[in-house]
């Protein structure tokens, strides 16, 4: 028993900063979802405890996935990247035609032989980040122009984002921006970056034409309405108005856990607008704490990039960090009316299933990179650096 306990303790030593961020966000999630889910009971016969009992297992399972993924050497993600990307593209195509439709959007697929659904774009985000990191690390020496970057780097971004965009434009846009930043930080040529932007504009144009030819085939009208509402409505739409009232009502220290009033008026207060509930109950203090945790994550990823001697590990870390932080700030920006409504959840905080689990998997991959960076530094300091510690630049690529 002592050996098992010691093994678990050693496993969680890892990167204390990352584990602290993960656990703090998980605790905030439990408190916020418990409070916000009370609003759900207005429309259902279930009690708040019912929704918490659905959320708690996902938190625990997510933390288990984080731990398991942190135990896998990050080079394994390098090896499986092409397979993950292909699987994601196939599942996105299936979802586009046969996905579960919720709120006029086909984003989910049923897990075979179960009644469980998952959002395929969550898997696609991880797969694309892994694949881009792999391609950059393997081909960096000769990807110097648009032609050489087109197939290995630009096309995967366009294909994945193009398949996600018809039903979830905001996710596609954020993933496109993440891909652009990964290529930029991977020192891909400027001609390739400009080419990617033009391809993105062309993709948007194609989606617009498809919507004109086949009305309702994309959610273009919803995107336009949200942008128009953001630009020309002084107070924002109903959801944004209520979110701003909640944030203002919270003041500096908040009204206290469980005393939110606006949770009863904000649709999806437990998901898309959970940040407003956090600010109402925890005030500016908790609002800044949440932002600080995501900024700390980004800073940690940047520090890994500056210290990691292996390209794949460095690009994987910053890609995961940027992907999570961009989604978080998009969610927060909606509640504060800085951007149009996007429908993005707050990573590791909002109530949800697949989104939370895949975020936890991303954290586990990041912990794996951090763990092996620490081993490299220790061996380097002791003068016993093993040349076979990391084989990412050899035959696998």
C-alpha positions as CSV (number, residue, x, y, z in Angstrom):
1,X,0.0,0.0,0.0
2,X,2.8,2.4,0.9
3,X,4.5,1.7,-2.5
4,X,1.2,2.5,-4.3
5,X,0.7,5.7,-2.4
6,X,4.3,6.8,-3.0
7,X,3.9,6.0,-6.7
8,X,0.7,8.2,-6.9
9,X,2.4,10.9,-4.9
10,X,5.4,10.9,-7.3
11,X,3.1,11.0,-10.3
12,X,1.3,14.1,-9.1
13,X,4.6,15.9,-8.2
14,X,5.1,16.4,-12.0
15,X,4.7,20.0,-12.8
16,X,3.2,21.6,-9.7
17,X,2.2,24.8,-11.5
18,X,0.2,22.9,-14.1
19,X,-1.4,20.6,-11.6
20,X,-2.4,23.6,-9.4
21,X,-4.0,25.3,-12.5
22,X,-5.9,22.1,-13.3
23,X,-7.1,21.5,-9.7
24,X,-8.1,25.1,-9.1
25,X,-10.1,25.3,-12.4
26,X,-11.8,22.0,-11.4
27,X,-12.8,23.3,-8.0
28,X,-14.2,26.5,-9.6
29,X,-16.1,24.4,-12.1
30,X,-17.7,22.4,-9.3
31,X,-18.9,25.5,-7.4
32,X,-20.0,27.4,-10.5
33,X,-21.9,24.5,-12.1
34,X,-23.6,23.6,-8.8
35,X,-24.9,27.1,-8.6
36,X,-25.7,27.7,-12.3
37,X,-27.4,24.3,-12.8
38,X,-30.2,25.5,-10.4
39,X,-31.5,27.4,-13.4
40,X,-31.9,24.2,-15.3
41,X,-34.4,22.9,-12.8
42,X,-36.8,25.6,-13.9
43,X,-37.4,23.6,-17.1
44,X,-36.9,20.1,-15.8
45,X,-38.2,18.0,-12.9
46,X,-34.7,17.0,-11.9
47,X,-33.0,18.5,-8.9
48,X,-29.7,20.5,-8.8
49,X,-28.1,17.4,-7.2
50,X,-29.0,15.4,-10.3
51,X,-26.9,17.7,-12.6
52,X,-24.0,17.9,-10.1
53,X,-24.0,14.1,-10.0
54,X,-23.6,14.2,-13.8
55,X,-20.8,16.7,-13.7
56,X,-18.7,15.3,-10.9
57,X,-18.0,12.0,-12.7
58,X,-16.8,13.9,-15.7
59,X,-14.5,16.0,-13.5
60,X,-13.1,12.8,-11.9
61,X,-12.8,11.0,-15.2
62,X,-11.2,14.0,-16.7
63,X,-8.6,14.2,-14.0
64,X,-7.9,10.4,-14.5
65,X,-7.4,11.0,-18.2
66,X,-5.0,13.9,-17.4
67,X,-3.0,11.6,-15.1
68,X,-2.9,8.8,-17.6
69,X,-2.0,11.0,-20.6
70,X,0.8,12.6,-18.5
71,X,2.3,9.1,-18.0
72,X,2.6,8.5,-21.8
73,X,5.9,9.8,-23.3
74,X,5.0,12.8,-25.5
75,X,6.7,11.1,-28.5
76,X,3.9,8.6,-28.6
77,X,1.6,11.5,-29.6
78,X,4.0,12.2,-32.4
79,X,3.7,8.7,-33.7
80,X,-0.1,8.6,-33.6
81,X,-0.6,12.1,-34.9
82,X,-1.3,11.1,-38.6
83,X,-3.8,8.4,-37.5
84,X,-5.6,10.8,-35.2
85,X,-5.9,13.3,-38.0
86,X,-7.3,10.8,-40.5
87,X,-9.7,9.5,-37.9
88,X,-10.8,13.0,-37.0
89,X,-11.4,13.9,-40.7
90,X,-13.5,10.7,-41.2
91,X,-15.6,11.4,-38.1
92,X,-16.1,15.0,-39.1
93,X,-17.4,13.9,-42.5
94,X,-19.7,11.4,-40.9
95,X,-20.9,14.1,-38.4
96,X,-21.6,16.5,-41.3
97,X,-24.1,14.2,-42.8
98,X,-25.3,11.9,-40.0
99,X,-24.5,13.7,-36.8
100,X,-26.9,14.3,-33.9
101,X,-28.7,17.6,-34.6
102,X,-29.1,20.0,-31.6
103,X,-30.1,23.6,-32.1
104,X,-29.9,23.3,-35.9
105,X,-26.3,22.1,-35.7
106,X,-24.8,18.7,-36.3
107,X,-21.8,18.6,-34.0
108,X,-22.2,15.3,-32.1
109,X,-21.9,11.6,-32.8
110,X,-23.2,8.7,-30.7
111,X,-20.6,6.5,-29.2
112,X,-21.5,3.0,-30.6
113,X,-23.7,0.8,-28.5
114,X,-24.3,3.6,-25.9
115,X,-26.6,6.6,-25.5
116,X,-23.5,8.9,-25.1
117,X,-22.6,11.6,-27.6
118,X,-19.4,13.4,-28.1
119,X,-18.4,16.5,-30.1
120,X,-16.0,15.4,-32.8
121,X,-14.4,18.9,-33.1
122,X,-12.9,18.4,-29.6
123,X,-11.0,15.4,-30.9
124,X,-10.1,17.2,-34.2
125,X,-8.5,20.1,-32.3
126,X,-6.0,17.8,-30.5
127,X,-5.4,15.8,-33.7
128,X,-4.6,18.9,-35.8
129,X,-2.3,20.4,-33.1
130,X,-0.4,17.1,-32.8
131,X,-0.1,16.7,-36.6
132,X,1.1,20.3,-37.2
133,X,3.7,19.9,-34.4
134,X,4.9,16.6,-36.0
135,X,5.1,18.1,-39.5
136,X,7.0,21.2,-38.5
137,X,9.5,19.2,-36.4
138,X,10.0,16.7,-39.3
139,X,10.0,19.0,-42.3
140,X,11.2,22.3,-40.9
141,X,14.5,22.3,-42.9
142,X,12.8,22.3,-46.3
143,X,9.4,23.9,-45.8
144,X,10.6,27.3,-47.0
145,X,7.8,28.3,-49.5
146,X,4.1,28.0,-50.1
147,X,4.5,25.0,-52.5
148,X,6.4,22.8,-50.0
149,X,4.1,23.8,-47.1
150,X,0.8,23.3,-49.0
151,X,0.2,19.6,-48.5
152,X,1.9,18.9,-45.1
153,X,0.7,22.0,-43.3
154,X,-1.9,24.2,-45.0
155,X,-4.3,21.6,-46.3
156,X,-4.9,19.8,-43.0
157,X,-5.9,23.2,-41.4
158,X,-8.2,24.0,-44.3
159,X,-9.8,20.5,-44.4
160,X,-10.4,20.2,-40.7
161,X,-11.6,23.8,-40.3
162,X,-13.7,23.5,-43.4
163,X,-15.5,20.4,-42.1
164,X,-16.1,22.0,-38.7
165,X,-17.3,25.4,-40.0
166,X,-20.7,24.6,-41.4
167,X,-22.1,23.7,-38.0
168,X,-19.6,25.5,-35.7
169,X,-18.0,28.5,-37.2
170,X,-16.6,30.0,-34.0
171,X,-14.7,26.7,-33.2
172,X,-13.4,26.6,-36.8
173,X,-12.2,30.2,-36.6
174,X,-10.4,29.7,-33.3
175,X,-8.8,26.5,-34.6
176,X,-7.7,28.3,-37.8
177,X,-6.2,31.1,-35.7
178,X,-4.4,28.4,-33.5
179,X,-3.1,26.7,-36.7
180,X,-1.8,30.1,-38.0
181,X,0.0,30.8,-34.7
182,X,1.5,27.3,-34.6
183,X,2.9,27.9,-38.1
184,X,4.2,31.3,-37.2
185,X,6.0,30.1,-34.1
186,X,7.3,27.1,-36.1
187,X,9.1,29.7,-38.3
188,X,7.2,28.7,-41.4
189,X,7.8,31.1,-44.3
190,X,5.7,34.3,-44.6
191,X,4.5,33.2,-48.1
192,X,2.9,30.1,-46.5
193,X,1.3,32.2,-43.8
194,X,-0.1,34.7,-46.3
195,X,-1.3,31.7,-48.4
196,X,-3.1,30.2,-45.4
197,X,-4.9,33.5,-44.9
198,X,-6.0,33.6,-48.5
199,X,-7.1,29.9,-48.3
200,X,-9.2,30.8,-45.2
201,X,-10.9,33.7,-47.0
202,X,-11.6,31.4,-50.0
203,X,-13.1,28.8,-47.6
204,X,-15.4,31.4,-46.1
205,X,-16.5,32.4,-49.6
206,X,-17.2,28.8,-50.5
207,X,-19.4,28.4,-47.4
208,X,-21.2,31.6,-48.3
209,X,-21.9,30.3,-51.8
210,X,-23.1,27.0,-50.5
211,X,-25.5,28.7,-48.1
212,X,-26.9,30.8,-51.0
213,X,-27.3,27.8,-53.2
214,X,-28.7,25.6,-50.4
215,X,-30.3,27.8,-47.7
216,X,-29.9,26.3,-44.3
217,X,-27.0,24.0,-45.2
218,X,-24.7,26.2,-43.0
219,X,-25.4,28.4,-40.1
220,X,-24.4,31.5,-42.0
221,X,-27.6,33.4,-41.1
222,X,-26.9,32.8,-37.4
223,X,-23.3,34.1,-37.8
224,X,-24.5,37.2,-39.6
225,X,-27.2,37.9,-37.0
226,X,-24.7,37.6,-34.1
227,X,-22.3,39.9,-35.8
228,X,-25.0,42.4,-36.7
229,X,-26.3,42.3,-33.1
230,X,-22.8,42.9,-31.8
231,X,-22.1,45.8,-34.1
232,X,-25.4,47.6,-34.1
233,X,-27.1,46.8,-30.8
234,X,-25.8,49.1,-28.1
235,X,-26.6,46.9,-25.1
236,X,-26.1,43.6,-26.9
237,X,-28.5,40.7,-27.2
238,X,-30.6,39.3,-24.3
239,X,-27.9,36.9,-23.1
240,X,-25.2,39.5,-23.1
241,X,-27.3,42.0,-21.3
242,X,-28.1,39.6,-18.5
243,X,-24.4,38.5,-18.4
244,X,-23.3,42.1,-18.0
245,X,-25.9,42.7,-15.2
246,X,-24.6,39.6,-13.4
247,X,-21.0,40.8,-13.6
248,X,-22.0,44.3,-12.4
249,X,-24.1,42.8,-9.6
250,X,-21.1,40.9,-8.3
251,X,-19.0,44.0,-7.6
252,X,-15.6,43.4,-6.0
253,X,-16.3,40.4,-3.7
254,X,-19.5,39.0,-5.2
255,X,-22.9,38.0,-3.7
256,X,-21.6,34.7,-2.4
257,X,-21.7,31.1,-3.6
258,X,-25.2,29.9,-4.5
259,X,-26.8,33.4,-4.4
260,X,-26.7,34.2,-8.1
261,X,-29.9,35.7,-9.3
262,X,-29.1,36.0,-13.0
263,X,-28.5,32.3,-13.3
264,X,-32.3,32.1,-13.6
265,X,-32.4,34.4,-16.6
266,X,-29.2,33.6,-18.6
267,X,-29.7,30.7,-21.0
268,X,-26.8,28.2,-20.8
269,X,-25.5,29.9,-17.7
270,X,-23.8,26.6,-16.8
271,X,-21.9,26.5,-20.1
272,X,-21.5,29.4,-22.5
273,X,-22.1,32.1,-19.8
274,X,-20.6,30.5,-16.7
275,X,-18.0,33.3,-16.4
276,X,-20.8,35.8,-15.7
277,X,-22.1,33.6,-12.8
278,X,-18.6,33.2,-11.4
279,X,-18.2,37.0,-11.4
280,X,-21.7,37.5,-9.9
281,X,-21.0,35.1,-7.0
282,X,-17.3,35.6,-6.6
283,X,-17.0,39.2,-7.8
284,X,-14.0,40.8,-9.5
285,X,-11.7,38.8,-7.3
286,X,-12.8,35.4,-8.7
287,X,-13.1,36.9,-12.2
288,X,-9.5,38.0,-12.1
289,X,-8.5,34.7,-10.6
290,X,-9.9,32.8,-13.5
291,X,-8.2,35.0,-16.1
292,X,-5.0,34.7,-14.1
293,X,-5.1,30.9,-14.2
294,X,-5.4,30.9,-18.0
295,X,-2.6,33.5,-18.3
296,X,-0.4,31.4,-16.0
297,X,-1.1,28.4,-18.3
298,X,0.0,30.4,-21.3
299,X,3.1,31.7,-19.6
300,X,4.0,28.1,-18.6
301,X,3.6,27.0,-22.2
302,X,5.9,29.8,-23.4
303,X,8.5,28.9,-20.8
304,X,8.4,25.3,-22.1
305,X,8.9,26.5,-25.6
306,X,12.0,28.6,-24.6
307,X,13.6,25.7,-22.8
308,X,12.6,22.6,-24.8
309,X,15.4,21.4,-27.0
310,X,13.1,19.2,-29.2
311,X,10.9,20.9,-31.8
312,X,7.9,18.5,-31.5
313,X,7.6,19.0,-27.7
314,X,7.9,22.7,-27.9
315,X,5.3,23.1,-30.7
316,X,3.0,20.7,-29.1
317,X,3.1,22.5,-25.8
318,X,2.5,26.0,-27.2
319,X,-0.2,24.6,-29.6
320,X,-2.2,23.1,-26.7
321,X,-1.7,26.2,-24.6
322,X,-2.8,28.6,-27.3
323,X,-5.8,26.4,-28.1
324,X,-7.1,26.3,-24.5
325,X,-6.4,29.9,-23.7
326,X,-7.9,31.3,-26.9
327,X,-11.1,29.4,-26.2
328,X,-11.2,30.6,-22.6
329,X,-10.7,34.2,-23.6
330,X,-13.4,33.9,-26.3
331,X,-15.8,32.7,-23.7
332,X,-14.9,35.5,-21.3
333,X,-15.0,38.1,-24.1
334,X,-18.6,37.1,-25.0
335,X,-19.8,37.7,-21.4
336,X,-18.1,41.1,-21.3
337,X,-19.4,42.0,-24.8
338,X,-16.0,42.3,-26.4
339,X,-16.8,39.9,-29.3
340,X,-20.0,38.5,-30.8
341,X,-21.7,35.5,-29.1
342,X,-19.7,32.4,-30.0
343,X,-21.1,29.5,-28.1
344,X,-17.7,28.5,-26.7
345,X,-17.5,26.9,-23.3
346,X,-14.9,27.9,-20.6
347,X,-12.3,25.1,-20.7
348,X,-12.4,22.8,-17.7
349,X,-15.0,25.0,-16.0
350,X,-18.2,24.8,-18.0
351,X,-20.6,21.9,-17.5
352,X,-20.0,19.5,-20.3
353,X,-18.9,16.0,-21.3
354,X,-16.6,15.6,-24.3
355,X,-15.3,19.2,-24.1
356,X,-14.2,18.7,-20.5
357,X,-12.6,15.3,-21.2
358,X,-10.7,16.4,-24.2
359,X,-9.4,19.5,-22.4
360,X,-8.2,17.2,-19.6
361,X,-6.5,15.0,-22.2
362,X,-4.8,18.1,-23.6
363,X,-3.5,19.0,-20.1
364,X,-2.2,15.5,-19.7
365,X,-0.2,15.8,-23.0
366,X,1.2,19.1,-21.8
367,X,2.2,17.6,-18.5
368,X,4.0,14.8,-20.4
369,X,6.1,17.4,-22.3
370,X,6.8,19.3,-19.1
371,X,7.8,16.1,-17.3
372,X,10.3,15.0,-20.0
373,X,11.7,18.6,-20.3
374,X,12.5,18.4,-16.6
375,X,14.2,15.0,-17.1
376,X,16.3,16.4,-20.0
377,X,17.4,19.4,-17.8
378,X,18.3,17.1,-14.9
379,X,20.4,14.8,-17.0
380,X,22.0,17.8,-18.7
381,X,22.9,19.3,-15.4
382,X,24.3,16.1,-14.1
383,X,26.3,15.5,-17.3
384,X,24.6,12.3,-18.1
385,X,22.2,13.4,-20.9
386,X,21.1,10.3,-22.8
387,X,21.0,10.7,-26.6
388,X,18.1,8.2,-26.8
389,X,15.9,10.0,-24.4
390,X,13.9,11.5,-27.2
391,X,13.9,10.0,-30.7
392,X,11.5,12.4,-32.3
393,X,13.9,13.6,-35.0
394,X,14.6,10.1,-36.3
395,X,12.8,7.5,-38.4
396,X,9.3,8.0,-37.0
397,X,8.8,11.2,-39.0
